[in-house]
C-alpha cells in the first residue's frame, strides 16, 4: 500500500512539474507560425515588458517588443523573421563580438506534434566564443493542447565541448530541415549534419 501511495505522489509531482514548464501557444490563424512560438516563449504572464531571466533572452525580447510596436531596432541589432520558412534570427553586434539567437520548428511525421528549438551562440571575430547563456533547447508542441513542454528526446545529446577541449556550437536551418553541429578545434573546425527524420535527429 505504501508503495502504491508513493508511486501516486511521484506521478503527481511529475505531472505538476510538467504543467509548470508547459508554455501555452496562442494564435489566430489556422495553425501557429514561428512568430507565435517565439512570442509564447518570450512572453510572461505578468507583463510583456518584464525582463527575462537572462540577458540574451531579454535582448531578443526587447527587440521583439519593438517589432510588435512597429519601432526601429537599436543600432547594431537585427531581427529577421521568416514566417514562410519557420525561422527567426536575432543578431547583436559590438566590435568583433556577435550574439546570435535562432528559433525554428519542425512538423513531426505524426501530424500531431511540432518540435520547437531555441539556440543561443556567441562569436568573437568569426570564431565561436561561448557566453554564459549559450545553449540549444527543445520544446515539443502538442496540436491538441496547444502547449509546448521541454523535450530532451531529440535523437542526440546536446554537448557544448569535447574531451580534448574543443567547443561545440549549433546552427538551426532557415531552409531545409537539418541542424549543423560545429566542433571548434584550435587547428580548425569540423561540421556534422544532424538529419531530421520526422521525429528526431541522427548523424
C-alpha positions in Angstrom: 0.0 0.0 0.0 2.8 2.4 0.9 4.5 1.7 -2.5 1.3 2.5 -4.3 0.8 5.7 -2.4 4.5 6.7 -3.0 4.0 6.0 -6.7 0.9 8.2 -6.9 2.8 11.0 -5.1 5.7 10.8 -7.5 3.3 10.8 -10.5 1.5 13.8 -9.2 4.8 15.6 -8.7 5.9 14.8 -12.2 2.6 16.0 -13.7 2.9 19.2 -11.6 6.4 19.9 -12.9 5.3 19.2 -16.4 2.4 21.6 -16.0 4.7 24.3 -14.6 7.0 24.0 -17.6 4.2 24.0 -20.2 4.0 27.0 -22.5 0.7 28.0 -24.0 0.9 29.0 -27.6 -1.9 31.4 -28.7 -2.6 32.1 -32.3 -5.4 33.4 -34.5 -4.7 31.7 -37.8 -5.4 28.1 -38.7 -2.1 26.9 -37.3 0.8 28.6 -35.3 3.6 30.3 -37.0 7.2 30.7 -35.8 6.2 34.2 -34.6 3.5 32.6 -32.4 6.0 30.1 -30.9 8.6 32.9 -30.4 6.2 35.2 -28.6 4.9 32.4 -26.4 8.4 31.6 -25.4 9.4 35.2 -24.7 6.2 36.5 -23.1 5.4 36.3 -19.4 2.2 36.0 -17.6 2.5 39.3 -15.7 3.8 41.9 -18.1 5.0 41.8 -21.6 7.6 44.4 -20.8 9.0 42.5 -17.9 12.7 41.4 -18.3 13.5 37.8 -18.9 15.8 35.7 -16.7 18.9 36.1 -18.7 20.4 39.0 -20.7 20.5 37.3 -24.1 16.8 36.3 -24.0 15.9 39.7 -22.7 17.8 41.4 -25.6 15.7 39.4 -28.0 12.5 40.1 -26.1 13.0 43.8 -26.2 13.8 43.6 -29.9 10.6 41.6 -30.4 8.5 44.2 -28.4 9.9 46.9 -30.6 8.9 44.8 -33.7 5.4 44.4 -32.3 5.1 48.1 -31.7 6.4 49.0 -35.2 9.5 50.7 -33.8 13.0 50.6 -35.4 15.6 48.3 -33.9 18.6 49.6 -32.0 21.9 50.3 -33.7 23.9 47.1 -34.3 20.8 44.9 -33.8 19.0 43.0 -36.5 15.8 40.8 -36.2 15.0 38.5 -39.1 11.5 36.9 -39.0 10.9 34.3 -41.8 7.4 33.0 -41.2 7.4 31.2 -44.5 10.3 29.0 -43.6 9.6 28.9 -39.8 12.8 30.6 -38.8 13.9 33.6 -36.7 17.3 35.1 -36.2 18.3 37.9 -33.8 21.8 39.4 -34.1 23.5 41.9 -31.8 27.0 43.1 -32.8 29.5 45.1 -30.8 33.0 45.5 -32.3 34.1 41.9 -33.0 31.5 40.3 -30.8 28.3 38.8 -32.2 25.4 37.3 -30.3 23.1 35.1 -32.4 19.8 33.7 -31.2 17.9 31.4 -33.5 14.4 29.9 -33.3 12.7 27.4 -35.6 10.3 24.5 -35.6 9.7 21.2 -37.4 6.4 19.4 -38.2 6.5 15.9 -36.9 5.6 13.0 -39.1 2.6 12.0 -36.9 0.8 15.3 -37.8 0.0 15.8 -34.1 3.2 17.5 -32.8 5.9 20.1 -33.7 9.4 20.4 -32.3 10.5 23.9 -31.4 14.2 24.9 -30.9 15.8 27.9 -29.3 19.5 28.4 -29.8 21.9 31.0 -28.4 25.5 31.4 -29.6 28.3 34.0 -29.1 31.1 34.6 -31.6 34.3 36.7 -31.5 35.9 37.7 -34.8 34.2 34.8 -36.6 35.1 32.1 -34.0 32.7 30.5 -31.5 33.3 32.0 -28.1 30.5 30.7 -25.8 29.0 33.0 -23.3 27.1 32.4 -20.0 23.7 31.8 -21.6 24.7 29.9 -24.7 22.8 26.7 -25.4 20.3 24.8 -27.5 17.0 23.8 -26.0 14.0 22.0 -27.5 10.2 22.0 -26.8 7.6 19.6 -28.1 4.3 21.2 -29.1 1.1 19.3 -29.0 -1.5 20.4 -31.5 -4.4 19.2 -29.4 -3.5 21.0 -26.2 -1.8 24.0 -27.9 1.1 23.7 -25.4 4.8 23.0 -25.7 6.9 21.4 -23.0 10.6 20.8 -22.6 11.9 17.9 -24.8 15.2 16.1 -24.3 14.4 13.1 -26.5 15.6 14.6 -29.8 17.9 11.8 -31.1 21.2 13.3 -29.9 22.7 14.7 -26.7 23.4 18.4 -26.8 27.1 18.9 -26.0 29.0 22.1 -25.6 32.5 20.8 -25.5 34.7 17.7 -26.2 37.1 15.7 -24.0 40.0 17.3 -25.8 38.9 20.9 -25.0 37.1 21.9 -28.2 33.9 23.9 -28.1 30.7 22.7 -29.9 28.1 25.0 -31.4 24.9 24.5 -33.4 23.1 26.2 -36.3 19.4 25.9 -37.0 18.1 25.7 -40.5 16.4 28.6 -42.2 15.9 26.4 -45.3 16.0 22.6 -45.2 15.4 20.5 -42.0 18.8 19.6 -40.6 20.9 21.1 -37.8 24.6 21.8 -38.3 26.9 20.8 -35.4 30.3 22.5 -35.4 33.3 21.4 -33.3 35.8 24.2 -33.0 39.4 22.9 -32.7 42.4 25.1 -32.5 43.5 23.8 -35.9 40.1 24.4 -37.5 36.5 23.3 -37.3 34.6 20.2 -38.1 31.0 20.1 -39.1 28.5 17.3 -38.7 24.9 17.2 -40.1 22.2 16.2 -37.7 19.4 14.9 -40.1 15.8 15.2 -39.3 13.7 12.0 -39.8 10.3 13.3 -38.9 10.6 12.9 -35.1 14.3 13.1 -34.1 17.8 13.9 -35.5 20.6 11.5 -36.4 24.1 11.8 -37.8 
